[in-house]
Amino acid sequence: MRKEIANDFERRANFPHCLGLVDVKHIRVVKLEKSGSLYYNYKNYFSISLMAVADSKNRFVYVDIGSFGKDADPTIF
């Protein structure tokens, strides 16, 4: 299975040895009462984080929603 995924990434995107694409996006939210700075991100607004992993066919294979906006991408990963 992994070999098939890696081959598909290489064939479609000329991106060898890849099993998935990962990114984190900040979803803007209204400041929650008594949340302090937990949801305040480096972009200077309040947010929760959404992390997603996509396969070579642009399908989501994993999604995590709800990390604090202040958390850096490596912390969420």
N, C-alpha and C positions, 0 to 999 in steps of 0.2 A: 504494500500500500504506500509506504513512504517513498519508495523508488518511483512509483507511478506519479505521485504528486510532484516530486522534484523534476521528473522528466517533463511533466506538463508545464511547470513554471519556465523551464528552459526553452521549451518549444514555443510557448505563447509570448514570453517576455524577454527571452534571451537572458534569463536570470537563473543560473545554475545553483543546485544544492539548496534550494529554498523550499520550505515546507509550509509557510504561511506568512502573511503580511500582518503586522501589528501596528496599531496606532491608538492614541488617546486623544479624545476631544473633550473640551469643557462645555458643559451645557449650562447656560446662564440661568440663575435662580434668584428669587427675591430673598434677601437676607432673612434667615430664620431667627426668631427671637431666642436669645440666650445662646447663640451658637458661637459667639466671639469671632475669632478669625479663622475657624476651621474651614469655612467654605470660601474664604477670600483667596483668590489665586494670584499668580505672578503677573497676570494681564490686568490686574486692578479691578476685578469685579467678582461677585459671588457666583460660585458654580459648584456643580457636582461633576465628576469625571465619568466618561464612558470609554471603556477600552474594548476594542474589537479585534478579532483575528479573522482574516479572509483567506479563502483558498484560491487556487489558480483560476477558478471559474468565477471569481468575484462574489462568492457566496460566503455569508457569515458562518463560521464554524464555532465561534465562541464570542460571547458578549458579557461584559461585567459592567454594571451601572451602579453608581452610588458612592464611590470613593470621595473623600473630602476634596474640595477644590484646591486646597493648599498642598496636597500631595503631588510630588514630582512623578513623572512617568515611570522611572525605575521603581519607585515605591509601590505604585499600582500594579506593575508587572509582577 
